[in-house]
Amino acid sequence: MTQPYYRIFENRKPYRPARFNMWWDLIFRFVSILFIFIGLDYLIWRWNHSINWDAAWLSLPLYFAEVLAFIGSVLTVINYWAHRDIPMQKPVHLLSEIQDLKPDEKDRPVAIDLYITTYNEEQYIVEDTIRDALKLKYPYHDVQINIYLLDDGRRDGRDPSKENFKKLAEKYGIRYITRENNTGFKAGNMNNAFYQTDGDLIVILDADTRVFPEFLTHMTGYFRDKKMAWVQSPQWFYDLPEGLPLNRYLELKFGKTGKWLAKLIPFSNKYITGKNIFGTDPEMFYDIILRRRNAANAAFSCGAGSVQRRTALHALAVDEREKQIRKLIKQDLKKNPLADCETLRKKREKEIELRPFAHHISEDIFTSIKLHARKWKSYQHPYPECKMLSPQSFDIFIKQFSRYAEGTLDIAFSKDNPVFKRGLTLRQRLAYLETIWSYLSPFWLIIFLIYPPLFYFTLIPPLKAFSFDFFVRIVPFLMLNVLVTNIGNWGKDTKRPEQFYQAGFWYKLQALYKVLTKKKIKFNVTSKTVKYSPSNLKHIWPHLTLVGLTFTGILYNLYLVYAGLHPSYSAFFANVFWSTYMLYLITPYIRAARWNEKMFRASLDFYKEKQNLAAS
């Protein structure tokens, strides 16, 4: 078999977490307060002095888009306001260290289960995950660590055309668990295993989650806090593309023309394009966004790479089941008021199963909300303790991030919306709201993107005038917005995350439509192999349309300026500035959609060359 592409990245080392700096934090708070006051002043001035009421259809949506975007920025400030890292403790040994023992219960070493969840992933990927799990170190030899392969693909030998995962489990001496249906997606798979296993702590691993040897040693100590329900390790994608020098990229893209063009560009052999081409590096998400939420006890679980407390999950399952039973008994009594309650209860208890993990495509965040509402604690561990595979094609990237969007929005429009969920603190509600708000961004991003082309072709300004008063307010507002983001992110590079946040409006809009129209949401398993679609036009046609309209509109307006027919030079140049910024945000998305397998293979070759050069 050909070696999997990711094997060349085996020696990569994970990033180091950002170091907390008290002075930078104080500067962040000062700049944030200034940003909020200047932002409010700008929006109040905009409403009172700049709305073009003669073109309210254009002016009002733009204003409300600015308000919505500002709310998102304020939610980010609230999320970033405080910081709390818990000192790492030595790993737990005895059960009494993590929970109170019952009066007749004897103390014993803790038991730890590792769930490796799989559905349709290739055997070599799962096998690598098993091998690394077997290398786990733990200082107490009497602590039992059991590894379970949870196979939702039923590859137990019944279908000769499929690889036999039951034999794979037997080969490595681990237990194999499967089921006869896929109810509840990944959550259903784990629920099926939950009551067939008995570990006090449960480690959740995806098929490609390869733990480092010290994973348990570093992660279990936090459970000495007996209210700690789960601890999440960052998901580190160790196979992110290195990209290509610009001259090679142009040659691959345009052949001889590209090679000739590269010679005209200074340092084209030094400038790298395509590094983290799909914007999937989750470092900022784990090291900044979720880590900052520790201060509010609002860091949610992301499933893979987490350690869960069995008693917390079991208590949740019992509570949720009891709520369902009571609801159904009420419905039964409405139909038959004379029915015996005890008989009805026994009947419903047989029908309703215990579900520690919520049956949902975003079971991780959904279960987190329910546990937080019951006053359990969570913690985002700063250090990457495992490594995973990233989406290696644009189509796979879209499927994965669409699933995140659909799952989060489905929760937002359900009765379990965390903003209104009983039991959550105000800070927790605001933290979850920030996550939801990011997926509502199409409501304002699309307006920001389309209003310059609308101006170019209608020549109707969305403001009364692009006056000095306007510029003296918006320039400090935008500058402070950038400062807040950069200081709040502790120096992490925010360029690519911001670009893909803005350019992702289309798949987010589709997710919104699917949720609001109550279309069935599928659990799309992220493919771990390299699969390129022949065309990604369906994902980027709105972006290409906007780029085409923008360039055409600018050319048309330049002609009007040249002919002395343009009604407002200041409005034209202000819109050109905004268009330039918007194009800066969405064109990397278009370039990512055009990244193909040929470029991917070339980037691997380039990485090998670098490694060989470093070795020599």
N, C-alpha and C positions, 0 to 999 in steps of 0.2 A: 504493500500500500504506500502511496506517496505520503511523505511526511506532512501533517497538517501545517498550514501556514504559520500558526501562532507559536510553533516550537522555536522559531528564531528569536522570539522575545522572552524566552524563559529566564534569562539573566537580568532582566530589567528590575530595578528596585522601585518600590512605591514612593510617592511624595512624602515629605515631612509636613506635619500639620503646621498651620500658621501659628506663630507665637503671639500670645496676648501681650499687648503693650498698653499700660494704663494711660499714658499721655496721648497716644493716638486715639484711644477711646474717648478721652475728654474732648479732644479736638473734634471727633466725630459728632459728639452730642452738641457741641457749640454750633458747628456748621449745620447740623440737622435742624436745630431750633431756628437759626437764621433762614434756612431754606423754607421752612414751613411758613414763617411770617412773611417773607418776600413772595412766596407762592400765593398766599391768601391775598396779599395786597395786589398782586398781578391779576388774579381772577376777579377780585372785586372791581378793579379798574376796568378790566375787559368788559364786564357786564354793564357798567355804568357809562362807558365812554367809547367802546369800539365795536359794539354789535351793529352790523349793517342791516338795519330793519327793512331796508328796501329789498334785500335778498336774504330774508330770514331762513329760507329753505337751505341755504348754504352756510350762513353765519352761525345759526343756533346749534346745528349738529357739531360743528367744529368746536364751539365753546364747551358744550357738554362732554365732548371727547377729551378736552383738556382737563376738565374737572375729574373725570373718571381716571385718567392717567395720574393725576395728582394724588388722588385717593390711594392708588396703588403704591406710589412713592412713600406716602405717609405710613402705610401698612409695613413697608420695608423698614422704615426708620424705627417703628415700634418693635419689629422683630429683631432688629440689630441693636436695640438700645442697651441691653445688658448681656453679660457673658458669665458663664459658670462652668468651669471644668472640675470634675471630681477627681481627686488624686487616685491613681491606679493602686489597687490593693492586691495583696497576695491571693492566689486562688483559694476557693473554698474547699474544705475537706469533709466536714461532718454536716449532716442534715440540720442539726441545731444551729448552725451558723447562718442558715438562710431562712429558717422558719421556726415558729414555736412548736414544740413537740406536744402531743396530746398526753394527758396524765399517765396513760398506760403504754405509751410509745417509747421504745428504746432508741437511743441514738445509734446512728450508723453512717457510713460514708455516703456521700451524695451519689446519685446515679445520673449519667448524662447520655442522652440520645442524640444522634445526628441523623436528620432526615435529608436524604438526597432525593429531590423530586425530579422526575423525568417523564416526558410524554412521547416525543418523537425524535429526540436528539441522537446523534450518531454514537455508536458504542465507544469509539476511541475517546470522545469528549468525556463521557460519563466515567470511563475507566481511569482517565487522568484524575478526575475528581475523587474517585475512590482511593486511588494510590496516595494522594496527598492527605486525605482524611485518616488513612492508616498510619501516617507519619506524625500525627499529633502527639505532643509531649504533655505530660502532666506529672507534677512532683509527687503525687500520692498514688502509689501502685494499687491500693485497695479500692480506689474510685473506679467504678465500672463504666466504661465508655462503649456504648453499643451503636453500631452504624447500620442504618436501614436504607435500602434502595426502594423508594416508593414509585412504582412504575405504573403510570396511568395509560400506558400504551399496550398493556396486556401482552408483553413480549416474553411469555413464559414457556414457549415451545409449542403452543397450540397452532401457531401459523408458521409453517416451515420457511416462508418467504421473508420472515423477519428475523433479525438477530435475537438470540436467546439471552435475555437479561437475567433470567433466573439462574442460568449456568454461570453468568458473569459474577453474580453475587456469591454463588457457591465457591467459585474459583478464589475469591478474596476472603472467604469466611465471614461474610456479612449476611444479614437477613433480607429476604426479598418479600415485598408486600405489594399486591395488586388488588384490583376490584373489577367488577363486571360492568361498570358504567363510568361516565365522567361527570356525574352530577356535581355541581359546585366548583368545577374547574380545579385549580390548584388547591384551593381551600378544602374542597371535598376530598381530594387525595390525602391531605394531611389529617383531616378529621377521621378518615378511614383508618389511619395508622395510630391516631392518638390513643384510642382505648385498647389497642393491641400492644402497646408499649407502656413502660412505666417510669421513664426517666424523670427526675425532679427538675432538670433543666433540659430544654430541647433546642438544639441548634438546627436552624433552617438553612439548607443549601439548595441552590438551583443546580441543574445538571452540569453547569460549567463553573460553579463556585469552588475554587480551589483554595482551601484554607492553608495558612502558614502554620508551621509546627507549634508556635506559641499562642495560637488563637485562643484556646481554652484558658491557658495560664494568664493571659492578659484580660480576658473578658468576664470571668466568673466572679471575681472579687467584689464587683458592684452589688451582687445579690445579697451581701450581708445586710444591706438595707432591705428589710423584709416587706417593704411595699414596692420594691423594684420589680416591674412586670417583664420588661425586656430591655436588652442592650443591643444597639445596632452598630456594627462596624461599617466604615465606608466601603462602598463597592468600587474597587479600583480596576479600571479597564487597562490591562497591561499590554494590549495589542493595538492601541490606537495608531493609525498610520503615521509614518514619519514625514510623508509628503515627498515632493520631488523638487529639484532645482528648476527654476522657471524655464531655463533653456530646454531641459528634457521634456517638461510639461508641454511647451509650445510645439516641440517637434512631434511628440506623440499625438497632439491634438490636430495640428495643421500640416504635418509632413515637412516637405522641403521649405514651404512658405514660412512655417513656424521656426525652422532652423535659421533661416535668413533673418527673420524678425528678431530672434533672440540675440543675434550679433549686434543689432542696433541698440539694445537695452543694456546699459551699464550694469555690471555685476549680476547678470542673469544666471550665472552659474552658482551664485551665492544665495540669492533670494529663494526661499523655500515656499512652495505653494502646495496646498493639500494636507498640511499638518492638521490633525483632528478635523478632517474634511467635513464630517457630519455634525460637528458641534456636540458630540456625545460625552465628552470628558466630564464626569460628575464631581470633580474635585471641589468646585465652588459650592455645589449643592450640599455636599456632606460636610466640608470643612468650615463653611461659613453659614449657610442658611440653617441647616438642621442643628449644627453645633451651637449656634447662637440661641436656638430655642430651648436649650437645656435650662436656661435661667428661668423659663416660664413653665418647665415640665411639659413641653409641647412638641418635643421631637418625636415624630411618628416612625413606626417601624416600616422598613422597606423590604421586609421578607428575607431574602437571601442575605446571608452574612450576619444574621441576628441570633441572639440567645434568648429564649422565652422561658418564663416560669410556669411550670405545669399547673400549680394550684391557682394561679391567676386566670389562666385559660379555662380551667375546669369550673371555677366559680362563675366566670362569665357565661359559660355554656349553660350552667344550671339556672342562672338568672334569666337568660334569654328564653330558655325553654319554658320556665314558669310563666313568663309574660305571655307567651303564645298560648299556653294551656288555658290560662285565665280568660284570655280574649275569646278563644273558641268555646269555652264553657258558657260564657255570656251569650254567644250567638246560639248555642244549643238550647239554652233556657228560654230564649225569645221564641224559638220555634215550638218548644215543648216545656211550658212552665212547671209541669208536674214531674219532670224527669229527676232522677236521683243524682245529686251532685257527685257523690263518691263514685258512682258507676260511670258517669261522664268523664271524670278525672282519669280513672283507670284506662278507659278507652283511648283518651287523648294522649296519655303517657306512652302508650304502646305505639301510637302513630308518629309522635314527634321525637326525633333523635336529638341527642346532645351535639351541639356544633361549637366547639371552642373557637374555630376560625370562621369568620363570617363568609357565607357563600356569596362571593362577589368577585368581579374581575380585578378589583383593587382590594383584595381581602386584607392586605397588610395595613393600609391606612384606615379602612373601615373597622377592623378589629382594634386598632390603636385608639380610635375615637371612643369606642365602647369601653375600653379599659380605662382611658383617661377620665371618662365620665363617672367611673366607679372609684375614682381617687387613687388608682394605681400610678406608679411612677415609671418614667422611661429615661433612657440616657443615650445620647449620641456619642459613642467612643471616638476620640479624635484620630486614632492611628489606624491605617488600613491593615486589616488582619487576614485579608483574603484577596484573591484576584479573579477577575471574570473577563469574559469575551464581550467585545463591543459589537454593535451592528456594523457589518462590513459592506453594506450597500445602501443606497438612498431609500430604496423601497422597503427594506427591512427596518431602517430607522423610522420611516413614517409609520409603519405598522406598530412598532413598539411605543412610540410617543403618542400615537392616536389612542392606544389602549390606556395609557396613563390619563390622557385628557378625558376620554369617555368614562373611565372609572370614577375620577374625581368629580366630574360634572353630574354623573348619575347620583352620587352621594349628596351633592349640593342641592339637587332638586328632589330629594327624598325627605321623609319625615325624620331621618337621622342627620339632617344638616347640622354640622357641628356649631354653627353660629347660634343656633337656638336649642342645642342639646342640653337638657337638664343635667347638672353635675359638673359641667366644665367651668373653669374660671374665666374671667374676662380676658386675661392674657392668652389662654389657650384658644378661646374663640377667635381672637384677633389673629393668632398664628395660623389657625386652620383657614380663616378667611383670606389671608394673604395667598395661600396655596390655591384656593378656589378662584380668587380674583385674577390670578395669572392666566387661568384658562378662560376667563371672560374677556380677555384682552381684544379679541376681534371686534368688539363693539366700538372700540376707539381706534385701534390700529388701522382698520380699513379706512376710516375717515381721514386719518393723517396721511394715508397713502394716496387717496383719490382726489383730495381737494386741490393739490397743485395742477394736475391735468384738467380738472374742471375749470380752474381759473384760466389756464392757457387757452382754452377753446371758447369760454364764455366771456372772458375778460371782466367778470364780475368779482370784485374783491370781497373776501369773506369778512374783512374788517372795514370800518368806515374809511380809515386811512392808515397806511404804514408810517406813522408819524414818529417824531423824536420821542414823544411820551411812551409810545409802544416799545421802541427799541431799548429805552433806558430801563424798562421794567423786565422785558423778556430776556435780555442778555444776561443780567445777574441771576435770574431765575434758572436759566438753562445751565449756566456755569456752576451754580451751587448744586444743581441736580447731579451733574457729573462728579463733582467733588464728594458729595454724600455717598454716591455709589462706590467710588474708588477708595475712599478712606474706610468706609464701612466694610469693604471686602478685604481689608488687611493686606492690600497690595497684590491680591490675586488678579490675574488677567481677566478682565470682564468683557473684552471685545467680542469673542466668539459666542459666549452665552447670550450677550445682548443682541447680536445679529440674528441668532436662531430663535430667540424669543420673539422678536419683531416679525421675522419672515415666516414664522410658523402659524400666522393668522389663518391660513387656509385649512390646514388639518384640524385646528382648534374650532374653526367655524363649522366644519363638517361634523365634528364630535358634538358640538352644541345642537346642531340640527337633529342628529340621531337621537340624542337624549330627550330633547323637547318634543319630538314627534313620537317618542316611546318606541322607536325601532329596536329590535332585538340586538343586544350588544354581545359580540362574540369575543371569546378569550383567544386572541391571536398569539400563539406561542412564538416568541422571537427566535428565528432561525439562527443557529450558531455557526453556520457554514457560509461560504462566499457564494451568494446568488445574486446575479445582476439582471434586472429587467431590461428588455430591449429598448424600452422608452419610459421615461418618468414624466412625460408631458402632462398627464392628468394631475400631477402634484404641483406643477409649476406654471401652468398656463396663465393663472391670474397674475403671477409675478412678471412673466414675459409680456403680458398685455400692458401692465402698468409701466414697464420699462419702455415699451414701444410708444405708448401714448405720451409719456414724459418727454422723450427725445423729440418726437414729432411736434409736441406743443412748444418746446423751447425753440426749435427751429422756426416755427410759425411766428412766435413772439419776437424773435430776433429780426425777422423780416419786417414786422410792424415797427420795431424800434428804428431800423435802418430807414424805413419809409417815412418816419415821423408820424406814424398813425397810432402808436401805443398810448392808451389813456393814462397809464401810471407806471413810470419807470421804477419807482420804489417798490411797488407791489410785485413787479416782474422779478426784480433782483432778489427780493425776500423769498419768493417762491422758488427761484433757482437754487438759492442756498438750502432751503428745506428739501427740495428734490434731490440735491447732491447727497444730503445726509441720508435720506430714505434709500437711495440707490446703494449707498455704502452698506446699508443694513441688509438689503434683500439680494444683492448680486452674489454674495458667497453662497447663498441658498441655491441659486440657479446653477452656480458652478459645481456645487456638491451633487446636484441631480445629474450632471453630465459626467461625473466621475465614473469610469467604467472599469471592467476587470483588467483591461490592458494596463491602465494607469495604476491599479492596485498592485499588479504583479511587478510593475516597474518600480513602485515605491518599496516593495520588499527587496528587490535587487539593490536599490540604492542603500537601504539600511544594512544589507549584508556587506556591501562595499565599505561602508563606514566602520562596521565592526571589524572587518579584516584589516583596515588601515590602522585602527586603534590598537589591534593586537600586535601588529608589526612594529 
